[in-house]
Amino acid sequence: MNIKVKNLSKSFKTQNVLKNLTIDFPSNLTTTVVGPSGTGKSVMLKLITGLFEADSGSILFDNIDFTNSTKEVRSSICRKIGFLFQGAALFDSITVLENVMFPLIYSEKKDLSNSVMVERAREELKKVDMLDYENALPGEISIGMRKRVGIARAMITKPEILLFDEPNTGLDPLVGQEIYDLIKDLKRESKFTGIIVSHELPEVYQVSDKIVMLYGGDVHFDGSVSEFENSENPVVKQFKNGDIEGPIKPNQ
């Protein structure tokens, strides 16, 4: 499924987070959105899922205008989206298995028996090597394990679109690489349209077909990984090199 963000703007009180943002997310490819903290990357993901409402602009899914559609159309599109939240966002009071089942319970309960939902949840847990922990509570497993469970939950509805908000936040390099390997494996199997928000360079290149860089609510780069690596754009160069001096200013 192709996603197009057109002239998208979002403000919170006096802070302009996104300013007429326009990005094309090609079908069946993974686009990684990078940029300094606080530049609107996660806000963009929440606008795409409908968790936030845009001030202006539009979001198109295969040319269907999500921002101006009926509740029924928006719901049908949302059912095609899987979302790995930054901290996995698991429910602490229910088991790993129940967390993975959660999207099925509230989107397809009338169509699926409990035994079928359990079977599907176990299938997804097996794919992320977490089946042995199905009866554990989220607080009893590591951060990396919680990320794996979050991916299993995002995949259980067999989404056409997968969104990853900082998939490696809080992980050591070894566990972080395991998560990237898992994303690559799932992409080969499922052929979804992926959007990853990350600030980890160059590690994130391995799962990216395309790179977009945001700064100050605007797009400063949109192209291939190799084009990003070789870019002479001052904003891109400063971000890649981690330089203090340059056009990027703190907290912007």
VMD Tcl script that draws the C-alpha trace (Angstrom):
set ca {
  {0.00 0.00 0.00}
  {1.38 3.38 -1.01}
  {1.23 6.25 1.50}
  {1.48 9.92 0.58}
  {1.72 12.75 3.06}
  {0.82 16.05 1.38}
  {1.29 19.53 2.87}
  {0.83 18.14 6.37}
  {1.04 20.60 9.26}
  {0.70 20.10 13.00}
  {1.18 22.50 15.90}
  {0.89 22.16 19.67}
  {-0.01 25.52 21.22}
  {2.71 27.87 19.93}
  {5.07 25.11 18.70}
  {4.95 24.37 14.96}
  {6.03 20.73 14.80}
  {5.38 19.94 11.12}
  {5.21 22.54 8.35}
  {3.59 21.58 5.04}
  {5.27 18.17 5.10}
  {5.16 16.23 1.81}
  {6.61 12.69 1.61}
  {5.91 9.65 -0.57}
  {6.22 6.24 1.14}
  {6.40 3.70 -1.73}
  {4.47 0.46 -1.56}
  {6.37 -2.61 -0.28}
  {9.50 -0.60 0.52}
  {10.86 0.52 3.90}
  {11.36 4.25 4.34}
  {13.36 5.41 7.34}
  {12.70 8.90 8.68}
  {15.68 10.34 10.54}
  {16.48 13.64 12.20}
  {17.29 15.22 15.55}
  {15.08 14.61 18.57}
  {11.99 16.79 18.74}
  {11.75 17.40 15.01}
  {8.35 15.77 14.50}
  {9.18 12.21 13.45}
  {6.98 10.45 16.01}
  {4.23 13.05 15.58}
  {4.18 12.20 11.87}
  {3.65 8.51 12.67}
  {0.78 9.32 15.02}
  {-0.84 11.47 12.34}
  {-0.58 8.58 9.87}
  {-2.34 6.25 12.30}
  {-5.01 8.78 13.27}
  {-3.82 9.06 16.87}
  {-3.35 12.78 16.20}
  {-5.41 15.01 13.90}
  {-3.57 17.20 11.39}
  {-4.11 20.96 11.40}
  {-4.00 20.96 7.60}
  {-2.90 18.80 4.70}
  {-3.80 15.23 3.81}
  {-2.64 11.62 4.17}
  {-3.43 9.32 1.26}
  {-3.48 5.53 1.39}
  {-3.56 4.25 -2.21}
  {-5.08 7.63 -3.13}
  {-7.81 7.38 -0.46}
  {-7.78 10.57 1.61}
  {-7.57 9.30 5.18}
  {-7.78 12.78 6.72}
  {-11.15 13.57 5.13}
  {-12.75 10.12 5.11}
  {-15.67 8.76 7.09}
  {-15.15 6.95 10.38}
  {-15.80 3.63 8.63}
  {-13.16 4.25 5.93}
  {-10.61 5.41 8.51}
  {-11.25 2.30 10.61}
  {-10.81 0.02 7.60}
  {-7.45 1.67 6.81}
  {-6.30 1.50 10.44}
  {-6.92 -2.25 10.45}
  {-4.24 -2.52 7.76}
  {-1.62 -0.85 9.97}
  {0.64 -2.45 12.57}
  {2.51 -0.18 15.00}
  {5.57 -0.90 17.15}
  {5.59 1.87 19.74}
  {8.86 3.28 21.04}
  {8.63 1.50 24.38}
  {6.61 -1.45 22.98}
  {3.58 -0.15 24.98}
  {2.59 -3.56 26.35}
  {-0.14 -3.88 28.97}
  {1.59 -4.70 32.25}
  {-1.32 -6.57 33.84}
  {-1.83 -9.22 31.13}
  {0.46 -11.93 29.81}
  {2.67 -11.83 26.73}
  {0.20 -14.07 24.89}
  {-2.77 -11.86 25.83}
  {-0.87 -8.76 24.70}
  {-0.29 -10.27 21.27}
  {-3.95 -11.35 21.02}
  {-5.22 -7.88 21.95}
  {-5.67 -6.49 18.39}
  {-7.66 -9.57 17.39}
  {-9.93 -9.37 20.40}
  {-10.97 -5.82 19.60}
  {-11.00 -5.94 15.82}
  {-12.16 -9.45 14.89}
  {-13.70 -10.99 18.00}
  {-16.99 -11.76 16.28}
  {-15.21 -13.65 13.50}
  {-12.62 -15.62 15.44}
  {-12.97 -18.10 18.29}
  {-10.70 -17.76 21.31}
  {-8.82 -20.92 20.31}
  {-8.08 -19.51 16.85}
  {-6.85 -16.23 18.35}
  {-4.58 -18.12 20.75}
  {-3.21 -20.18 17.88}
  {-2.47 -17.09 15.79}
  {-0.82 -15.32 18.72}
  {1.41 -18.32 19.33}
  {2.37 -18.38 15.64}
  {3.51 -14.76 15.85}
  {5.36 -15.34 19.12}
  {7.19 -18.25 17.52}
  {8.35 -16.00 14.66}
  {9.99 -13.63 17.16}
  {11.39 -16.42 19.38}
  {9.14 -15.55 22.32}
  {6.79 -18.55 22.47}
  {8.48 -19.88 25.62}
  {7.47 -16.68 27.42}
  {3.77 -16.64 26.49}
  {2.64 -16.79 30.15}
  {5.09 -14.18 31.42}
  {4.07 -10.63 32.33}
  {5.86 -7.77 30.50}
  {7.61 -6.74 33.71}
  {9.22 -10.17 33.92}
  {11.07 -9.96 30.60}
  {13.82 -7.71 29.25}
  {13.36 -4.57 27.13}
  {14.58 -6.42 24.04}
  {12.05 -9.20 24.66}
  {9.27 -6.64 25.08}
  {10.22 -5.17 21.69}
  {9.90 -8.64 20.15}
  {6.47 -9.08 21.71}
  {5.50 -5.64 20.41}
  {6.49 -6.71 16.89}
  {4.46 -9.92 17.23}
  {1.42 -7.86 18.30}
  {1.91 -5.47 15.37}
  {2.07 -8.41 12.94}
  {-0.89 -10.45 14.18}
  {-3.50 -8.74 12.00}
  {-1.28 -9.37 8.93}
  {-0.98 -5.65 8.19}
  {-0.07 -4.14 4.83}
  {1.75 -1.32 6.63}
  {4.15 -1.56 9.57}
  {5.30 1.48 11.53}
  {8.33 1.31 13.83}
  {8.92 4.17 16.27}
  {12.59 4.01 17.36}
  {12.71 0.19 17.37}
  {16.11 0.07 19.08}
  {15.68 2.68 21.80}
  {17.14 1.45 25.09}
  {18.82 -1.62 23.60}
  {22.49 -2.53 23.62}
  {24.14 -2.95 20.19}
  {23.85 -6.75 20.13}
  {20.15 -6.83 20.99}
  {19.56 -3.89 18.67}
  {21.08 -5.84 15.79}
  {18.82 -8.78 16.61}
  {15.80 -6.49 16.26}
  {17.03 -5.24 12.87}
  {17.61 -8.83 11.75}
  {14.07 -9.66 12.82}
  {12.65 -6.71 10.84}
  {14.59 -7.87 7.76}
  {13.25 -11.43 8.14}
  {9.67 -10.24 8.54}
  {10.00 -7.97 5.51}
  {11.14 -10.87 3.32}
  {8.17 -12.95 4.48}
  {5.41 -10.33 4.47}
  {6.28 -7.65 1.87}
  {4.73 -4.84 3.90}
  {5.16 -1.09 3.41}
  {7.42 -0.03 6.26}
  {8.09 3.30 7.93}
  {10.83 3.44 10.55}
  {11.57 6.45 12.73}
  {15.15 6.36 13.97}
  {18.21 8.45 14.80}
  {20.63 5.52 14.64}
  {23.12 5.94 11.81}
  {24.46 3.97 10.05}
  {22.85 0.91 11.71}
  {19.39 1.65 10.32}
  {20.65 1.67 6.71}
  {20.51 -2.14 6.59}
  {16.70 -2.19 6.79}
  {16.09 0.92 4.66}
  {15.18 1.27 0.99}
  {14.84 5.03 1.30}
  {15.89 7.77 3.74}
  {13.97 10.93 4.59}
  {15.48 13.53 6.95}
  {13.35 15.96 8.93}
  {14.58 19.06 10.70}
  {12.55 21.98 11.95}
  {9.35 20.39 10.68}
  {10.58 20.32 7.08}
  {12.05 17.68 4.74}
  {15.78 18.29 4.17}
  {16.52 15.06 2.32}
  {14.51 12.43 0.43}
  {16.38 9.74 -1.47}
  {18.25 6.43 -1.42}
  {20.63 5.27 1.29}
  {23.67 5.80 -0.96}
  {22.47 9.31 -1.88}
  {22.06 10.10 1.82}
  {25.54 8.81 2.63}
  {27.05 10.98 -0.12}
  {24.89 14.07 0.42}
  {26.63 17.44 0.69}
  {23.54 19.10 2.20}
  {24.89 20.97 5.28}
  {22.00 19.82 7.49}
  {22.48 16.19 6.44}
  {26.27 16.33 6.86}
  {26.04 17.81 10.35}
  {23.49 15.21 11.45}
  {25.51 12.29 10.00}
  {28.77 13.50 11.52}
  {27.31 14.51 14.87}
  {28.94 17.93 14.64}
  {28.11 20.66 17.16}
  {28.68 23.46 14.67}
  {26.30 23.85 11.75}
  {22.74 24.77 10.77}
  {21.14 22.34 13.25}
  {20.57 24.09 16.55}
  {19.75 22.41 19.89}
  {16.07 21.77 20.65}
  {14.88 22.66 17.15}
}
mol new
graphics top color blue
foreach p $ca { graphics top sphere $p radius 0.5 }
foreach p [lrange $ca 0 end-1] q [lrange $ca 1 end] { graphics top cylinder $p $q radius 0.2 }
display resetview
